[in-house]
Amino acid sequence: MLEDLSQGKGSNHEKRKMESTAQITEEDSKLDEVVGLQKQICDLGTELTRQSSWWCVAHKDLQSQIDALIKENQEIRAELKTLKKQDAEATKACIGSPTPARASNTL
């Protein structure tokens, strides 16, 4: 006699076999997803490190430019102060020295 597999023991065995296969496939799919996410995290970490290095170099370049501009500004201020001092001294010299008397041509 042939046994109908859709009923009885054979049916349960096939059903369990299909369920376990589905579970294994689901677990493999979850594992693949986790591995993919881990790779993505690793790639993002690498990109973050690369960008961080770039920003560090850019910051150093900008800081050196700022320092150069500050130094140049201080030099210009010192030169301006010296010029103002010289101008004040020249003005004092003009005011302090008598101007030659004009000859009057009046009778």
NORCOR-V999251 format. One record per backbone hydrogen bond with DSSP energy under -1.0 kcal/mol. CO is the residue of the C=O (numbers start at 1). NH is the residue of the N-H. E is the energy in kcal/mol with one decimal. If there is no record, write none. Layout:
CO|NH|E ; CO|NH|E
This chain:
4|7|-1.3 ; 8|12|-1.5 ; 9|13|-2.3 ; 10|14|-2.3 ; 11|15|-2.3 ; 12|16|-2.7 ; 13|17|-2.3 ; 14|18|-2.4 ; 15|19|-2.3 ; 16|20|-2.6 ; 17|21|-1.9 ; 18|22|-2.4 ; 19|23|-2.5 ; 20|24|-2.5 ; 21|25|-2.5 ; 22|26|-2.5 ; 23|27|-2.8 ; 24|28|-2.7 ; 25|29|-2.3 ; 26|30|-2.3 ; 27|31|-2.7 ; 28|32|-2.8 ; 29|33|-2.1 ; 30|34|-2.6 ; 31|35|-2.7 ; 32|36|-2.5 ; 33|37|-2.5 ; 34|38|-2.6 ; 35|39|-2.3 ; 36|40|-2.3 ; 37|41|-2.5 ; 38|42|-2.3 ; 39|43|-2.7 ; 40|44|-2.6 ; 41|45|-2.4 ; 42|46|-2.2 ; 43|47|-2.4 ; 44|48|-2.6 ; 45|49|-2.2 ; 46|50|-2.2 ; 47|51|-2.7 ; 48|52|-2.4 ; 49|53|-2.1 ; 50|54|-2.1 ; 51|55|-2.6 ; 52|56|-2.0 ; 53|57|-2.1 ; 54|58|-2.5 ; 55|59|-2.6 ; 56|60|-2.2 ; 57|61|-2.4 ; 58|62|-2.5 ; 59|63|-2.6 ; 60|64|-2.2 ; 61|65|-2.0 ; 62|66|-2.6 ; 63|67|-2.5 ; 64|68|-2.1 ; 65|69|-2.4 ; 66|70|-2.5 ; 67|71|-2.3 ; 68|72|-2.5 ; 69|73|-2.6 ; 70|74|-2.4 ; 71|75|-2.2 ; 72|76|-2.4 ; 73|77|-2.4 ; 74|78|-2.3 ; 75|79|-2.3 ; 76|80|-2.7 ; 77|81|-2.5 ; 78|82|-2.2 ; 79|83|-2.5 ; 80|84|-2.5 ; 81|85|-2.2 ; 82|86|-2.5 ; 83|87|-2.4 ; 84|88|-2.5 ; 85|89|-2.4 ; 86|90|-2.4 ; 87|91|-2.3 ; 88|92|-2.3 ; 89|93|-2.3 ; 90|94|-1.9 ; 91|95|-2.1 ; 92|96|-2.8 ; 93|97|-1.5
